[in-house]
Amino acid sequence: HVQLVESGGGLVQAGGSLRLSCAASGSTFSIGTMGWYRQAPGKQRELVATITSGGSTNYADYVKDRFTISRDNTKNTVYLQMNSLKPEDTAVYYCNALYLVRLYWGQGTQVTVSS
């Protein structure tokens, strides 16, 4: 099993930045793709960005050029650097990790962007 713990959320003004972290523990050997998703009130959970174990990245169009996903395999941690934040980025941000054939999720961290 894999446990994921997100941190780094908070309240920020529009135009500001935040850096989210997601640390994996447990059976972390051979964790595959990791990603960030978000869910705003009343909306479905949506993709933000993903990164493979080899470092290949994929971004949703609405965060491209503003957000950067990265990972440190030695620390089993994935990061999300969020710049130029907008009020519409307000959501609970979840990380996930693919281990063997199962997808694991963290509990989420709240990001609130004020206008």
MARGULO-522730 format. One line per field, with one value per residue (C-alpha): residue in one letter; x, y, z; residue number from 1. Coordinates in Angstrom, 3 decimals. Each point is the difference from the previous one (the first is absolute). Example, Ala and Ser with C-alpha at 12.3 -4.5 7.8 and 13.67 -1.06 7.14 Angstrom:
BEGIN
bakol A/S
xx 12.300/1.370
yy -4.500/3.440
zz 7.800/-0.660
drenti 1/2
END
This chain:
BEGIN
bakol H/V/Q/L/V/E/S/G/G/G/L/V/Q/A/G/G/S/L/R/L/S/C/A/A/S/G/S/T/F/S/I/G/T/M/G/W/Y/R/Q/A/P/G/K/Q/R/E/L/V/A/T/I/T/S/G/G/S/T/N/Y/A/D/Y/V/K/D/R/F/T/I/S/R/D/N/T/K/N/T/V/Y/L/Q/M/N/S/L/K/P/E/D/T/A/V/Y/Y/C/N/A/L/Y/L/V/R/L/Y/W/G/Q/G/T/Q/V/T/V/S/S
xx 0.000/0.966/-0.911/0.022/0.059/-0.412/1.166/0.547/-3.526/-1.345/-1.454/1.710/-0.918/-0.536/3.327/1.788/1.759/-0.197/1.991/-1.765/1.803/-1.179/2.093/-0.484/0.726/-0.526/0.686/1.618/2.294/-1.023/-2.569/-0.913/-1.746/-0.966/-2.391/-1.953/-3.744/-2.349/-3.635/-1.865/-3.315/-2.811/2.342/1.552/3.591/2.208/3.545/2.645/3.266/1.741/3.613/1.401/2.769/2.334/-1.025/-2.331/-2.712/-3.523/-2.065/-3.603/-0.343/-1.368/3.207/2.581/2.739/-1.075/0.467/3.011/-0.031/3.191/1.040/2.893/0.141/2.573/-2.539/-3.093/-1.459/-1.827/-0.305/-2.280/1.315/-2.938/0.654/-2.294/-2.851/-3.558/-3.193/-1.195/2.926/-1.733/-0.583/1.101/3.134/0.609/3.075/-0.078/2.500/-0.128/1.498/-0.177/-3.550/-1.614/-0.473/0.478/-1.283/0.934/-2.486/0.352/1.147/-2.092/1.177/-1.957/0.800/-1.573/-0.707
yy 0.000/3.639/2.947/3.526/3.187/3.394/3.293/3.590/1.197/3.250/3.396/2.211/3.099/-0.126/0.149/-1.700/-3.346/-3.181/-3.217/-3.232/-3.143/-3.581/-2.541/-3.705/-2.635/-3.715/-2.210/2.752/-2.174/0.200/2.765/0.994/3.089/2.565/2.838/2.913/0.410/2.588/0.273/3.248/0.177/-1.397/-1.166/-3.279/-0.837/1.043/-0.600/2.588/-1.716/-3.361/-1.138/-3.417/-1.691/1.069/3.644/0.405/2.517/0.744/3.081/1.046/2.958/2.236/-0.250/-0.282/2.649/0.834/-3.266/-2.318/-3.589/-1.686/-2.992/-1.152/-3.776/-0.187/1.603/-1.590/3.473/1.833/3.785/2.494/3.525/2.303/3.511/2.775/-1.485/0.958/-0.134/-2.825/-2.097/-0.204/-3.674/-2.935/-1.385/-3.742/-1.947/-3.557/-2.714/-3.108/-3.009/-3.337/0.102/2.097/3.754/1.523/3.401/2.444/1.788/3.328/3.490/3.136/2.800/3.245/2.912/3.324/2.684
zz 0.000/-0.507/2.186/-1.402/2.072/-1.636/1.495/-1.021/-0.612/1.348/-0.770/-2.565/-1.956/-3.741/-1.803/2.870/0.241/2.028/-0.019/0.823/1.111/0.115/1.866/-0.590/2.615/0.356/-2.996/-2.046/-2.087/-3.651/0.381/-3.531/-1.227/2.616/-0.486/1.370/-0.360/1.429/0.928/0.431/1.886/-2.101/-2.748/-1.012/0.792/-2.900/-1.161/0.765/-0.950/-0.049/-0.017/-0.802/1.944/-2.795/0.251/-2.973/0.794/-1.136/0.847/-0.308/-2.347/2.744/2.068/-2.750/0.254/3.580/1.884/0.074/1.212/1.133/2.065/2.120/-0.232/2.805/2.338/-1.588/-0.244/-2.763/-0.090/-1.671/-0.380/-0.669/-1.274/-1.212/1.981/-0.903/2.073/-2.247/1.227/3.384/0.781/2.079/-1.627/0.107/-0.958/-1.249/-0.743/-2.113/1.773/-1.801/-1.377/2.691/0.227/3.451/1.093/2.714/2.228/-1.760/0.888/-0.346/-2.265/0.135/-2.301/0.899/-2.575
drenti 1/2/3/4/5/6/7/8/9/10/11/12/13/14/15/16/17/18/19/20/21/22/23/24/25/26/27/28/29/30/31/32/33/34/35/36/37/38/39/40/41/42/43/44/45/46/47/48/49/50/51/52/53/54/55/56/57/58/59/60/61/62/63/64/65/66/67/68/69/70/71/72/73/74/75/76/77/78/79/80/81/82/83/84/85/86/87/88/89/90/91/92/93/94/95/96/97/98/99/100/101/102/103/104/105/106/107/108/109/110/111/112/113/114/115
END
